[in-house]
């Protein structure tokens, strides 16, 4: 079996995903889809059972065609990793080999560091039924194990690719931990909140709700704090103004 293409170049800023003896075309396609979701595009296949290219992989990729089109095929793991400086092997079992075993998150950080230093990096994933053998593992300098339920840690190959690829992309992701949805109006500023509270306070005074002078300061502060915590948008502030105006009008008409 020869390589699918003559080029041996790996993308300069991402690791290569190496699927060793994959058994199902569907899993190759789903792995490609997971890769592209996370910005990876270099796929290498070692002795795929059903040959290559594979129609089932194409269908399962759901549009990740660029990954499959660039995929290279190798006869052996040794051939697939020959041009790489660093290789991480995924494993779910304890081995007889003495290797560093990293979590996906730690591995992501180290891969970014290695690639930043100009090294080429690859990640080995074993076949669906058996995983990587010791003969496969010896081609790696580092092992990776995903911490899962010790009573049931079996993962589909594509699931494993997605988990590790996600950690790779999340390492440098700067998405805020919390944000408003894209279709929402902008957050209200403090002046808009102050005007809203002033409107609310006037309406509460007119309704007699704040008639107890001794309790008024605490009630006012609690309501003001409530509005601050609400993280309202400017559209919500306008709506709230309309609610207060309507309720005040309805009260006067009684």
TIZA-732547 format. One line per field, with one value per residue (C-alpha): residue in one letter; y, z, x; residue number from 0. Coordinates in steps of 0.02 Angstrom, whole numbers, m for minus. Layout:
# TIZA-732547
rest: c(A / ...) $
py: c(Y / ...) $
pz: c(Z / ...) $
px: c(X / ...) $
nr: c(NUM / ...) $
//
This chain:
# TIZA-732547
rest: c(X / X / X / X / X / X / X / X / X / X / X / X / X / X / X / X / X / X / X / X / X / X / X / X / X / X / X / X / X / X / X / X / X / X / X / X / X / X / X / X / X / X / X / X / X / X / X / X / X / X / X / X / X / X / X / X / X / X / X / X / X / X / X / X / X / X / X / X / X / X / X / X / X / X / X / X / X / X / X / X / X / X / X / X / X / X / X / X / X / X / X / X / X / X / X / X / X / X / X / X / X / X / X / X / X / X / X / X / X / X / X / X / X / X / X / X / X / X / X / X / X / X / X / X / X / X / X / X / X / X / X / X / X / X / X / X / X / X / X / X / X / X / X / X / X / X / X / X / X / X / X / X / X / X / X / X / X / X / X / X / X / X / X / X / X / X / X / X / X / X / X / X / X / X / X / X / X / X / X / X / X / X / X / X / X / X / X / X / X / X / X / X / X / X / X / X / X / X / X / X / X / X / X / X / X / X / X / X / X / X / X / X / X / X / X / X / X / X / X / X / X / X / X / X / X / X / X / X / X / X / X / X / X / X / X / X / X / X / X / X / X / X / X / X / X / X / X / X / X / X / X / X / X / X) $
py: c(0 / 168 / 342 / 436 / 583 / 617 / 763 / 728 / 903 / 920 / 1081 / 1196 / 1243 / 1086 / 906 / 761 / 640 / 463 / 326 / 156 / 12 / 92 / m36 / 67 / 201 / 286 / 312 / 388 / 508 / 556 / 580 / 697 / 795 / 810 / 866 / 1005 / 1062 / 1097 / 1167 / 1011 / 952 / 834 / 655 / 501 / 325 / 167 / 14 / 52 / m115 / m72 / 21 / 202 / 306 / 250 / 304 / 275 / 391 / 524 / 516 / 516 / 666 / 780 / 905 / 888 / 844 / 943 / 828 / 669 / 737 / 777 / 612 / 507 / 318 / 219 / 36 / 46 / 157 / 179 / 252 / 366 / 445 / 446 / 634 / 684 / 746 / 708 / 572 / 549 / 381 / 368 / 223 / 170 / 29 / 12 / m46 / m137 / 8 / 149 / 309 / 476 / 473 / 641 / 700 / 776 / 950 / 930 / 853 / 1000 / 1122 / 1021 / 1001 / 1188 / 1210 / 1084 / 1155 / 1330 / 1270 / 1208 / 1022 / 913 / 822 / 675 / 586 / 398 / 324 / 135 / 26 / 21 / m156 / m172 / m2 / 20 / m127 / m116 / m127 / 31 / 118 / 105 / 231 / 364 / 460 / 505 / 421 / 502 / 433 / 511 / 505 / 423 / 307 / 168 / 43 / 93 / 191 / 127 / 263 / 260 / 314 / 471 / 516 / 505 / 614 / 744 / 750 / 774 / 892 / 999 / 1013 / 1065 / 1208 / 1256 / 1284 / 1448 / 1490 / 1660 / 1647 / 1734 / 1613 / 1705 / 1818 / 1873 / 1784 / 1865 / 1921 / 2013 / 2202 / 2275 / 2272 / 2422 / 2547 / 2616 / 2779 / 2683 / 2576 / 2730 / 2812 / 2653 / 2643 / 2826 / 2793 / 2640 / 2733 / 2874 / 2749 / 2657 / 2822 / 2867 / 2696 / 2708 / 2555 / 2653 / 2736 / 2668 / 2789 / 2675 / 2533 / 2640 / 2644 / 2454 / 2425 / 2550 / 2474 / 2297 / 2345 / 2439 / 2288 / 2175 / 2280 / 2282 / 2092 / 2068 / 2117 / 2191 / 2240 / 2414 / 2338 / 2259 / 2427 / 2508 / 2369 / 2389 / 2577 / 2534 / 2411 / 2541 / 2674 / 2557 / 2501 / 2680 / 2732 / 2585 / 2631 / 2811 / 2754 / 2647) $
pz: c(0 / m48 / 12 / m57 / m101 / m126 / m5 / 170 / 238 / 396 / 431 / 518 / 663 / 699 / 745 / 627 / 675 / 637 / 634 / 649 / 559 / 566 / 534 / 483 / 351 / 454 / 598 / 482 / 417 / 590 / 648 / 500 / 546 / 727 / 668 / 558 / 697 / 799 / 662 / 623 / 444 / 433 / 431 / 408 / 393 / 429 / 336 / 338 / 336 / 195 / 87 / 33 / m26 / 60 / 16 / 192 / 261 / 137 / 191 / 376 / 361 / 334 / 229 / 302 / 128 / 138 / 275 / 178 / 14 / 96 / 193 / 167 / 180 / 248 / 264 / 440 / 593 / 569 / 396 / 459 / 596 / 506 / 476 / 648 / 794 / 929 / 935 / 1067 / 1078 / 1149 / 1267 / 1387 / 1468 / 1576 / 1473 / 1508 / 1430 / 1535 / 1460 / 1523 / 1522 / 1499 / 1512 / 1352 / 1428 / 1474 / 1305 / 1217 / 1307 / 1268 / 1085 / 1069 / 1146 / 1032 / 876 / 933 / 934 / 756 / 790 / 692 / 802 / 778 / 883 / 864 / 883 / 885 / 795 / 862 / 932 / 1011 / 1024 / 997 / 1026 / 1115 / 943 / 896 / 1061 / 1045 / 903 / 1025 / 1153 / 1258 / 1300 / 1327 / 1428 / 1441 / 1622 / 1613 / 1717 / 1766 / 1755 / 1575 / 1482 / 1306 / 1173 / 989 / 887 / 824 / 1002 / 1059 / 914 / 958 / 1142 / 1108 / 961 / 1070 / 1205 / 1071 / 1009 / 1183 / 1242 / 1147 / 1141 / 1215 / 1208 / 1362 / 1492 / 1483 / 1352 / 1283 / 1130 / 965 / 922 / 1086 / 1105 / 1187 / 1377 / 1463 / 1533 / 1710 / 1659 / 1579 / 1735 / 1845 / 1741 / 1748 / 1936 / 1955 / 1851 / 1956 / 2119 / 2066 / 2021 / 2186 / 2280 / 2186 / 2221 / 2407 / 2407 / 2488 / 2618 / 2769 / 2794 / 2912 / 2787 / 2631 / 2623 / 2634 / 2508 / 2386 / 2398 / 2377 / 2221 / 2150 / 2182 / 2098 / 1939 / 1938 / 1952 / 1811 / 1678 / 1570 / 1388 / 1329 / 1245 / 1410 / 1497 / 1370 / 1395 / 1583 / 1565 / 1464 / 1597 / 1735 / 1631 / 1593 / 1773 / 1834 / 1706 / 1753 / 1937 / 1903 / 1800 / 1941) $
px: c(0 / 73 / 41 / m109 / 1 / 186 / 199 / 264 / 229 / 127 / 32 / 154 / 41 / m60 / m22 / m56 / m193 / m135 / m268 / m185 / m272 / m445 / m581 / m732 / m743 / m878 / m757 / m627 / m758 / m819 / m639 / m609 / m765 / m705 / m534 / m600 / m717 / m560 / m450 / m348 / m329 / m180 / m242 / m134 / m202 / m102 / m165 / m352 / m443 / m564 / m439 / m436 / m526 / m684 / m861 / m926 / m793 / m844 / m1026 / m987 / m871 / m1022 / m927 / m752 / m692 / m531 / m468 / m506 / m439 / m271 / m262 / m106 / m100 / 48 / 90 / 162 / 164 / 351 / 321 / 181 / 288 / 457 / 460 / 392 / 495 / 366 / 234 / 98 / 8 / m166 / m201 / m337 / m238 / m83 / 66 / 226 / 319 / 392 / 322 / 259 / 69 / m17 / m196 / m268 / m254 / m71 / m35 / m117 / m2 / 153 / 105 / 83 / 254 / 337 / 258 / 305 / 485 / 469 / 444 / 324 / 198 / 82 / m50 / m77 / m251 / m272 / m399 / m575 / m574 / m402 / m319 / m134 / m17 / 151 / 232 / 136 / 171 / 360 / 353 / 291 / 393 / 240 / 75 / m94 / m238 / m411 / m473 / m644 / m752 / m630 / m773 / m811 / m678 / m708 / m715 / m755 / m603 / m691 / m743 / m562 / m506 / m638 / m590 / m405 / m431 / m545 / m413 / m290 / m399 / m461 / m282 / m272 / m457 / m500 / m689 / m763 / m829 / m994 / m1072 / m1239 / m1306 / m1257 / m1433 / m1457 / m1449 / m1295 / m1282 / m1360 / m1235 / m1239 / m1324 / m1467 / m1485 / m1483 / m1620 / m1723 / m1708 / m1754 / m1911 / m1952 / m1923 / m2040 / m2174 / m2154 / m2167 / m2326 / m2401 / m2362 / m2249 / m2107 / m2216 / m2121 / m1977 / m1881 / m1882 / m1859 / m1666 / m1649 / m1790 / m1717 / m1541 / m1608 / m1704 / m1555 / m1442 / m1570 / m1567 / m1378 / m1369 / m1492 / m1361 / m1498 / m1481 / m1528 / m1682 / m1735 / m1713 / m1829 / m1955 / m1947 / m1977 / m2133 / m2193 / m2172 / m2262 / m2406 / m2427 / m2421 / m2553 / m2664 / m2650 / m2703 / m2854 / m2924) $
nr: c(0 / 1 / 2 / 3 / 4 / 5 / 6 / 7 / 8 / 9 / 10 / 11 / 12 / 13 / 14 / 15 / 16 / 17 / 18 / 19 / 20 / 21 / 22 / 23 / 24 / 25 / 26 / 27 / 28 / 29 / 30 / 31 / 32 / 33 / 34 / 35 / 36 / 37 / 38 / 39 / 40 / 41 / 42 / 43 / 44 / 45 / 46 / 47 / 48 / 49 / 50 / 51 / 52 / 53 / 54 / 55 / 56 / 57 / 58 / 59 / 60 / 61 / 62 / 63 / 64 / 65 / 66 / 67 / 68 / 69 / 70 / 71 / 72 / 73 / 74 / 75 / 76 / 77 / 78 / 79 / 80 / 81 / 82 / 83 / 84 / 85 / 86 / 87 / 88 / 89 / 90 / 91 / 92 / 93 / 94 / 95 / 96 / 97 / 98 / 99 / 100 / 101 / 102 / 103 / 104 / 105 / 106 / 107 / 108 / 109 / 110 / 111 / 112 / 113 / 114 / 115 / 116 / 117 / 118 / 119 / 120 / 121 / 122 / 123 / 124 / 125 / 126 / 127 / 128 / 129 / 130 / 131 / 132 / 133 / 134 / 135 / 136 / 137 / 138 / 139 / 140 / 141 / 142 / 143 / 144 / 145 / 146 / 147 / 148 / 149 / 150 / 151 / 152 / 153 / 154 / 155 / 156 / 157 / 158 / 159 / 160 / 161 / 162 / 163 / 164 / 165 / 166 / 167 / 168 / 169 / 170 / 171 / 172 / 173 / 174 / 175 / 176 / 177 / 178 / 179 / 180 / 181 / 182 / 183 / 184 / 185 / 186 / 187 / 188 / 189 / 190 / 191 / 192 / 193 / 194 / 195 / 196 / 197 / 198 / 199 / 200 / 201 / 202 / 203 / 204 / 205 / 206 / 207 / 208 / 209 / 210 / 211 / 212 / 213 / 214 / 215 / 216 / 217 / 218 / 219 / 220 / 221 / 222 / 223 / 224 / 225 / 226 / 227 / 228 / 229 / 230 / 231 / 232 / 233 / 234 / 235 / 236 / 237 / 238 / 239 / 240 / 241 / 242 / 243 / 244 / 245 / 246 / 247 / 248 / 249 / 250 / 251 / 252 / 253) $
//
